[in-house]
Amino acid sequence: MKILRIVFCLCLLNLSLTITSYSQPWNFVKEKDGIKIYTRLEANNSLKSFKGETIFKASIEKVCAMLGNARNKDWWDKNMSDIKVLGFEENKFIQYYLIYNMPWPITNRDLVADTRITSDLLTGVWTFTAGPLANVIPEKQGLVRIKNYHQKWTVQPLNKGNVRVMLEGFIDPGGNVPAWVYNMLVPETPFKAIHSLRERVLSKKPAKP
């Protein structure tokens, strides 16, 4: 019986370690302009992933048009010097090639991304899930290719014309960026993206069809 108890305890310990390694809880970082920001450490990685969320009154159709239509990218990060659409099918997928301008002395980054678009007819929730797209564009001299990347936008309709917008993601910038520098700056990634999206949605400028 004593041996069985030891085995049982070891199994519980192993389960606990597994949950700790792969399901780290989100840590609240700040709330600014109605946007809540969280970070957490990824398993076996010194870099943090991020999450941001907010609720505001808007047309869910316009929010999804900003995220899922390749022609609506005027709200994107201004540090992107080159954006090329490689493939697009409405409400199904978008494929991009992006170049990020980095401050000196950090080398510029590029990324080939594939975004898959899904919707739930029962809940009305839309998701836009992005990851790296390999073997499409060769790596270029003078640029560091971002290879470890995932990002997910979730758009949920609420009562009284409100929508909940959430962004989760992880980006390994590659190269020689120190983890402590990256982790210090990472909360700004979801904040800036959600803030820019919200401003564009709430503007009087219509979405491109």
Number of C-alpha atoms within 10 A of each C-alpha: 6 7 8 9 10 11 12 12 12 12 12 12 12 12 12 11 12 12 12 12 13 12 13 13 12 14 13 13 14 14 14 10 8 13 19 19 26 22 25 19 20 16 14 8 10 14 22 22 23 27 26 28 22 20 18 15 16 17 15 22 11 16 20 20 21 23 23 25 19 21 14 16 17 11 16 16 13 9 11 15 12 11 15 12 14 15 13 17 13 11 16 14 19 22 21 18 19 17 20 19 17 12 9 7 6 12 17 19 20 24 25 24 23 22 24 18 21 16 16 10 8 6 10 12 17 23 22 23 19 20 21 19 17 12 8 9 11 9 14 10 7 10 16 19 19 19 18 13 17 18 19 19 21 19 24 18 19 16 7 8 11 15 20 17 23 21 23 19 20 22 19 18 21 14 14 8 12 12 15 12 10 16 18 10 10 21 21 14 18 23 26 15 15 20 19 15 20 20 11 21 23 15 10 8 8 13 18 12 8
